[in-house]
């Protein structure tokens, strides 16, 4: 029997290294669109003004590209080999989110997507494609759910029957008319582990997130001083947070990710806070060359490290924080003074 175009695309994508492939119409379900508008209307997006500025395109793929007919959603597993929460108990160490412990996944996935897109173009006459990896107003998670890669869990991230909460997403928009993937069973049920695990209570309700309270937002997207009410709750998270993802029961079905460029670098697993706070701009750029951490810049990263030092309870780190109290960057200097005061 001749293989369908969807089967050919899926097989090719998996040969390139993708772990999940699905297809859907180029439209967002009404519920997903309503959830997006609620998120922005409530101000839960915080300082991420780009979400509000292009809300119409984020809520409708055809508003972004009128010619699109189908979306190919692809997932790459980054499931860790070891418990990502193990370092949370190490007072003098920092915790970096699993996805950021090596190369920038945007670059990895975009390169893979381009190869798949070239294959897709050959599947029809005058076929056009566009590829996206979290860099355009595309609602990746609702589209992944529509394409049957999984479902948006109570922590608002995609949960997969096969890969748990550890999928990085990318999309190919195409003018091809592709058959949507068949529905797959799966749901969170009565489980609330992810909601309970959040240190800052960032979930006002299941399937709803207030990014302004999220540690990932506070340590990555938020540029100014971190609000004092959240600082003690951040613990030693210095870039992102995996707490809600790591406790998901579906993770027991996930095998460790196979992409070598995402495998954790040893120096980014439980790095010493004393060494990180001493980084100047050149050393920061060298250490995080090719890493997604590089994009937030040295000052924002050191701010995060100082918050972790203040939470460490380790008086021996006070002198390391004190060296930054007169920093040229006002946000860094304020965080250093807070850390010193906390450790006194």
C-alpha positions as CSV (number, residue, x, y, z in Angstrom):
1,X,0.0,0.0,0.0
2,X,1.3,3.4,-0.9
3,X,2.2,5.6,2.1
4,X,0.2,8.8,2.7
5,X,2.0,12.1,2.5
6,X,1.5,12.5,6.2
7,X,3.3,9.2,6.8
8,X,6.1,10.1,4.6
9,X,6.6,13.4,6.3
10,X,6.4,11.9,9.8
11,X,8.9,9.1,8.9
12,X,11.4,11.7,7.4
13,X,11.1,13.9,10.5
14,X,11.7,11.0,12.8
15,X,14.8,10.0,10.8
16,X,16.1,13.5,11.4
17,X,15.7,13.1,15.1
18,X,12.3,14.4,16.0
19,X,10.5,12.4,18.6
20,X,6.9,13.5,17.9
21,X,5.1,14.6,14.7
22,X,1.5,15.6,14.2
23,X,-0.8,17.4,11.8
24,X,-3.7,19.8,12.2
25,X,-5.7,22.5,10.5
26,X,-4.2,26.0,10.5
27,X,-6.6,27.2,13.2
28,X,-6.8,27.5,16.9
29,X,-9.6,25.8,18.8
30,X,-12.1,28.4,20.3
31,X,-11.1,27.3,23.9
32,X,-7.4,28.0,23.2
33,X,-8.1,31.4,21.7
34,X,-10.3,32.3,24.7
35,X,-7.5,31.2,27.1
36,X,-5.0,33.3,25.2
37,X,-7.2,36.4,25.4
38,X,-7.8,35.8,29.1
39,X,-4.1,35.5,29.7
40,X,-3.4,39.0,28.2
41,X,-6.6,40.6,29.5
42,X,-5.6,39.7,33.1
43,X,-2.1,41.1,32.6
44,X,-0.6,37.6,33.3
45,X,1.9,38.2,30.5
46,X,3.7,40.8,32.7
47,X,6.3,42.8,30.7
48,X,6.1,40.5,27.6
49,X,4.4,43.2,25.6
50,X,5.0,41.4,22.3
51,X,2.2,39.0,23.3
52,X,-0.3,41.8,23.3
53,X,1.0,43.6,20.3
54,X,0.4,40.7,17.9
55,X,-2.4,39.0,19.7
56,X,-4.5,38.6,16.5
57,X,-1.7,36.7,14.8
58,X,-1.1,34.5,17.9
59,X,-4.7,33.6,18.0
60,X,-5.1,32.8,14.3
61,X,-2.4,31.2,12.1
62,X,-4.1,32.6,9.0
63,X,-3.7,36.2,10.4
64,X,0.0,35.5,10.4
65,X,0.1,33.9,7.0
66,X,-3.2,33.9,5.0
67,X,-2.1,31.1,2.6
68,X,-1.4,28.5,5.3
69,X,-3.7,25.5,5.2
70,X,-2.1,23.0,7.6
71,X,0.4,23.0,10.5
72,X,2.9,20.3,11.1
73,X,3.8,20.2,14.8
74,X,7.1,18.6,15.8
75,X,8.5,17.8,19.2
76,X,12.1,17.0,20.4
77,X,12.5,15.3,23.7
78,X,14.9,16.8,26.2
79,X,14.0,14.5,29.1
80,X,16.9,14.5,31.6
81,X,18.9,11.5,32.6
82,X,18.9,12.4,36.3
83,X,16.4,14.1,38.7
84,X,16.5,17.8,37.7
85,X,15.3,18.8,41.2
86,X,18.3,17.1,43.0
87,X,20.3,20.3,43.0
88,X,17.6,22.3,44.8
89,X,19.0,21.1,48.1
90,X,22.6,22.2,47.4
91,X,22.8,25.6,49.1
92,X,26.0,26.7,47.4
93,X,25.0,25.6,43.9
94,X,22.7,27.1,41.3
95,X,19.9,25.3,39.5
96,X,19.7,25.8,35.7
97,X,16.6,24.6,33.8
98,X,17.2,21.3,32.0
99,X,16.7,22.7,28.5
100,X,19.4,25.4,29.0
101,X,22.2,23.2,30.2
102,X,23.8,23.0,26.7
103,X,23.1,24.4,23.3
104,X,20.3,26.8,22.4
105,X,17.4,24.6,21.3
106,X,16.1,27.3,19.0
107,X,19.1,26.8,16.7
108,X,19.0,23.0,16.9
109,X,15.3,22.7,16.1
110,X,15.3,25.4,13.4
111,X,18.0,23.6,11.5
112,X,16.1,20.3,11.7
113,X,12.8,22.0,10.7
114,X,14.4,23.5,7.6
115,X,15.4,20.0,6.4
116,X,11.9,18.7,7.0
117,X,10.4,21.7,5.3
118,X,12.5,21.0,2.2
119,X,11.1,17.5,2.1
120,X,7.5,18.9,2.6
121,X,8.0,21.2,-0.4
122,X,8.6,18.2,-2.6
123,X,5.3,16.6,-1.6
124,X,3.1,18.8,-3.7
125,X,3.0,21.3,-6.6
126,X,4.0,24.9,-5.7
127,X,4.0,24.0,-2.0
128,X,5.1,26.7,0.3
129,X,6.3,26.5,3.9
130,X,7.3,28.6,6.8
131,X,9.1,27.3,9.9
132,X,8.8,28.6,13.5
133,X,10.6,27.9,16.8
134,X,9.2,30.1,19.5
135,X,10.3,33.3,17.7
136,X,7.1,34.4,16.1
137,X,3.5,35.0,17.3
138,X,2.6,31.3,17.0
139,X,0.6,29.5,19.7
140,X,2.8,26.4,19.8
141,X,1.2,24.5,22.7
142,X,-2.4,24.7,21.5
143,X,-1.3,23.7,18.0
144,X,0.7,20.8,19.4
145,X,-2.4,19.7,21.2
146,X,-4.5,20.0,18.1
147,X,-1.9,17.9,16.2
148,X,-2.2,15.2,18.9
149,X,1.4,15.5,20.3
150,X,-0.2,15.6,23.7
151,X,-2.4,17.9,25.7
152,X,-1.9,21.1,27.6
153,X,-1.6,20.0,31.2
154,X,-2.7,21.9,34.3
155,X,0.8,23.5,34.3
156,X,-0.1,24.9,30.8
157,X,2.7,23.0,29.2
158,X,2.3,20.1,26.7
159,X,2.1,16.7,28.3
160,X,2.9,13.6,26.1
161,X,1.9,10.0,26.8
162,X,5.4,9.0,25.5
163,X,7.6,11.9,26.6
164,X,6.0,13.4,29.7
165,X,6.5,17.1,30.1
166,X,9.8,17.2,28.3
167,X,9.0,18.2,24.7
168,X,10.5,21.2,22.9
169,X,8.3,22.3,20.0
170,X,8.6,23.6,16.5
171,X,6.1,24.1,13.7
172,X,6.0,24.1,9.9
173,X,3.2,26.1,8.3
174,X,2.4,24.8,4.8
175,X,0.0,25.4,1.9
176,X,-0.5,21.6,1.7
177,X,-3.9,20.3,2.7
178,X,-2.8,17.6,5.2
179,X,-5.0,15.2,7.0
180,X,-5.2,16.0,10.8
181,X,-3.7,13.4,13.1
182,X,-6.1,10.9,14.7
183,X,-7.0,11.7,18.3
184,X,-5.0,10.1,21.1
185,X,-6.2,9.5,24.6
186,X,-4.5,11.2,27.6
187,X,-5.4,13.6,30.3
188,X,-4.3,15.0,33.7
189,X,-7.2,13.5,35.5
190,X,-7.4,14.5,39.2
191,X,-3.6,15.0,39.6
192,X,-2.5,18.4,40.9
193,X,1.2,17.7,41.6
194,X,2.4,20.4,39.2
195,X,0.2,23.0,40.9
196,X,1.3,22.1,44.4
197,X,5.0,22.0,43.3
198,X,5.1,25.6,42.2
199,X,7.1,27.6,44.8
200,X,5.5,30.9,43.9
201,X,1.9,29.8,43.4
202,X,1.9,30.9,39.8
203,X,-1.2,29.0,38.9
204,X,-4.4,30.9,39.8
205,X,-6.4,27.8,38.6
206,X,-5.7,24.6,36.8
207,X,-4.7,25.3,33.1
208,X,-4.1,28.9,34.0
209,X,-0.7,30.6,34.7
210,X,0.2,34.1,35.9
211,X,3.6,34.5,34.4
212,X,4.3,37.4,36.7
213,X,4.7,34.9,39.5
214,X,6.5,32.2,37.5
215,X,10.2,31.7,38.3
216,X,11.0,31.1,34.7
217,X,9.6,34.5,33.8
218,X,11.2,36.2,36.8
219,X,14.7,34.9,36.0
220,X,14.6,35.1,32.2
221,X,12.0,37.6,30.9
222,X,11.9,40.1,33.7
223,X,14.6,42.7,33.3
224,X,14.3,44.8,36.5
225,X,14.6,44.0,40.2
226,X,12.8,40.8,41.2
227,X,9.9,41.7,43.5
228,X,10.9,41.1,47.1
229,X,7.9,38.8,47.8
230,X,9.2,36.2,45.4
231,X,12.9,36.3,46.2
232,X,12.9,33.8,49.1
233,X,10.7,31.5,47.1
234,X,13.1,31.4,44.2
235,X,15.6,29.4,46.1
236,X,18.7,28.6,44.0
237,X,16.9,28.8,40.6
238,X,19.3,31.0,38.6
239,X,17.8,30.4,35.1
240,X,14.3,29.0,34.6
241,X,12.5,26.4,36.7
242,X,11.5,22.8,36.2
243,X,9.6,22.2,39.4
244,X,6.1,21.8,37.8
245,X,7.4,19.8,34.9
246,X,9.6,17.4,36.9
247,X,6.8,16.1,39.2
248,X,4.4,15.1,36.4
249,X,3.5,11.4,36.7
250,X,3.6,11.0,32.9
251,X,7.4,11.5,33.0
252,X,7.8,7.9,34.1
253,X,7.2,6.9,30.4
254,X,9.8,9.3,29.1
255,X,13.2,8.0,28.1
256,X,16.2,10.3,28.3
257,X,16.5,12.6,25.3
258,X,18.9,11.5,22.6
259,X,20.0,14.8,21.1
260,X,23.7,15.2,22.1
261,X,23.6,19.0,21.7
262,X,21.0,19.1,24.5
263,X,22.8,16.7,26.9
264,X,23.8,18.6,30.0
265,X,27.3,20.1,30.2
266,X,28.9,19.0,33.5
267,X,29.8,22.6,34.4
268,X,26.2,23.7,34.0
269,X,24.8,21.0,36.4
270,X,24.9,22.4,39.9
271,X,27.4,25.2,39.2
272,X,29.0,26.9,42.2
273,X,27.4,30.3,43.0
274,X,30.7,31.7,44.2
275,X,32.2,31.2,40.7
276,X,29.1,32.5,38.8
277,X,28.8,35.7,40.8
278,X,32.4,36.6,39.9
279,X,31.8,36.4,36.2
280,X,32.6,39.5,34.2
281,X,31.0,40.1,30.8
282,X,33.8,38.4,28.8
283,X,33.8,35.3,31.1
284,X,30.0,35.2,31.0
285,X,30.0,35.2,27.2
286,X,32.6,32.5,27.1
287,X,30.9,30.2,29.6
288,X,27.5,30.5,27.9
289,X,28.6,30.6,24.2
290,X,25.9,29.0,22.2
291,X,23.6,28.7,25.2
292,X,20.1,30.3,25.6
293,X,21.4,31.8,28.8
294,X,23.6,34.2,26.9
295,X,20.6,36.1,25.6
296,X,19.6,37.5,29.0
297,X,23.1,39.1,29.5
298,X,25.6,39.0,32.3
299,X,23.9,41.6,34.5
300,X,20.5,39.8,34.6
301,X,22.2,36.5,35.2
302,X,24.3,37.8,38.1
303,X,21.2,39.3,39.6
304,X,19.7,35.8,39.7
305,X,22.9,34.4,41.2
306,X,22.8,37.0,43.9
307,X,19.2,36.1,44.8
308,X,20.3,32.5,45.1
309,X,23.2,33.5,47.3
310,X,20.8,35.4,49.5
311,X,18.7,32.3,49.8
312,X,21.6,29.9,50.5
313,X,21.9,30.5,54.2
314,X,25.6,30.1,53.7
315,X,27.4,33.0,55.5
316,X,30.6,32.2,53.6
317,X,29.0,33.5,50.4
318,X,28.3,36.9,51.9
319,X,31.7,38.3,50.9
320,X,31.1,37.2,47.3
321,X,27.9,39.1,47.3
322,X,29.5,42.1,48.9
323,X,31.9,42.5,46.0
324,X,28.8,43.4,43.8
325,X,27.2,45.9,46.1
326,X,28.8,48.8,44.2
327,X,28.2,47.3,40.8
328,X,27.7,49.7,37.9
329,X,24.3,48.1,37.2
330,X,21.8,49.3,39.8
331,X,19.8,46.1,39.7
332,X,22.8,44.0,40.3
333,X,24.0,46.3,43.1
334,X,20.6,46.2,44.8
335,X,20.4,42.4,44.6
336,X,23.9,42.2,46.1
337,X,22.9,44.4,49.1
338,X,19.8,42.3,49.6
339,X,21.8,39.1,49.6
340,X,24.3,40.5,52.1
341,X,21.5,41.6,54.4
342,X,19.9,38.1,54.1
343,X,23.1,36.4,55.1
344,X,23.8,38.7,58.0
